[in-house]
Amino acid sequence: MASTFPALLLEHARQRPHATALREKAYGIWQSLTWLQLQGLVRDIAIGLLASGLRPGQHLAVIGENRPRLYASMIAAQAIGAIPVPLYQDAAPGEYVFPLVNAEVTHAIVEDQEQVDKLLEVRDRCPQLQHVWYDDPRGLRDYVQPGLASLDSLVASGRQHDTDLGPRVDAAIAAGRADDVAAMFFTSGTTGQPKGVVHTHATLIDRAQAGARFDRLTEHEQVLAYLPPAWIGQNIFSFAQWLVCGYVVNCPESPETVGIDLKEIGPTYYFAPPRVFEALLTSVMIRMEDAGRPKRWLFDRCMALARRVGPARMDGRRVGVVDALLYGLGDLLVYGPLRNTLGLSRVRVAYTAGEAIGPDLFAFYRSLGINLKQLYGSTETAVFVCLQPDNEVLADTVGVPIEGVEIRLADGGEIFVRSSGLLKGYYKNPEATAEVLSDDGWYRTGDAGFFAENGHLKIIDRAKDVGRLAGGALFAPKYIENKLKFFPHIKEAVAFGNGRSQVCAFVTIDFEAVGNWAERRNLAYTGYTDLASKPEVLALVRGCIEQVNADLAADTQMAASQIHRFLVMHKDLDADDGELTRTRKVRRGHIAEKYAVLIEALYGGRDHQHIATEVRFENGRTGTIAADLQILDAKTYPPVRSAA
């Protein structure tokens, strides 16, 4: 097999020239691009970039949703020895400054007017940025800024210079080596400035191949690419593995049409973080709450059977004849139509990663007959470290180390990984590289976990977040938060307790789910802040928390971590306000600092606290949301003693 991504493209174009490589929905119609057409497009863009002055080793920023021509631009940069740097398309303008300056980006290819406007806004702080090309010209007709042009013009330039520069591109692809840098991904910056993670063709291709062999992926898979391309999880599934396997990647028309496009494509290989599966479940529960009594009765009975029988069937275990017949009837009446409604009826393998998924949420999908599995990895490990084998899928583990991976556990349970998929280093940050990468090739993940008796790895939490209550009991906030987020009415949760006598929590509600719940009870509200403060909503959330406390009481290690006091936030947690990363991970330290007055009120025994918070709106304006938040106590339970 070829050792670089451009060489892989040439292989597919030679072996399967007229097979579909990429598909994009435009104006409601799916448009296909074959491997041969993609090769020609990549060649034109590569020559155009070379003519514009982009040189080997320089960085090309790529910003936008999943678009075929943006994918082609990444391969084109690699073809001439340059390095693509995908950035999050929903980032605020100021968030681009550090990566653009840090990577000394001189050229950028973006999707549309929104991204152009953001780059123009920060251009005075990024003076090295000379060229910006845009894929979608809508709204940009009157833009005359120097260095700004359409991607069509870059393609035309490539064709114009084919005679003189084409041979140089061909030679560069032929000379490409596996240990050349292939891409740089900036971390989400949970604890500070993001770091540029440098990966070679060898690291990305090796892990893509290992994952493909593990799940027997072929060129016949269908993948829907809808998550941010800047997230290495999406990049591995829709770029690295795509070029390794040669399957079809489908790009939805817009974020708003993903649900419809998912049903139309019917992917066979699917990847989503837990928040996407949470949102899908919430939509199901809202629809069922609105359904008539007979439908709700049928749904509840069938789902009770599915929870009891479904996971065993998925794991290849035998079930009784009566249960098998009833499950078959349920599949005809409920499970099959529900899988089709979710767009997951053809899924052969589905993965979730990015953060831990709640066990109840996980079991829900597997009980429907969806082969949902967990994986463990990170940007620095090129994603694939542990995967769950078919028929060995457990809600509380992330699987076994796959080929090419070694894992050792340090004192305290911190996980160290050694594999051929490790980062080359952090860009221009040798100190940070030395902190996580040892001389003998071990990467310090920062996660805490242990191996179960069956050889599967269990992740507890981030090592720095795992602590102890004042009484010495284990405190793992993510474990508690994930149990809360299983409830469709709770969107986010942040638990506190390290070094304290008890656990307290912030909760944000799912506005759509709780709004639907309120409307069915004729409960009027004016917006999120008003709805979140309703006594009925506070009682609803208290009920969810007390159910979690009852579950925790039955866990010998976590019984002391029951939530004693809580409040419902007056606003949703937002990446634009610095409370979440762009991959929607909670920035725990920032939240603790920003809302210190609320934490003090929780632990100070107060029953309410006033708060005023500055927020950033989608149009860039700022404003203030103020509220008097009620602080409530939750019922806790004595630990359940296991039978001797």
Order of alpha helices (4+ residues) and beta strands (2+ residues): alpha-beta-beta-alpha-beta-alpha-beta-alpha-beta-alpha-beta-beta-alpha-alpha-beta-beta-alpha-beta-alpha-alpha-beta-alpha-beta-alpha-alpha-alpha-alpha-beta-alpha-beta-beta-beta-beta-beta-beta-alpha-beta-beta-beta-beta-alpha-beta-beta-alpha-alpha-alpha-beta-alpha-alpha-beta-beta
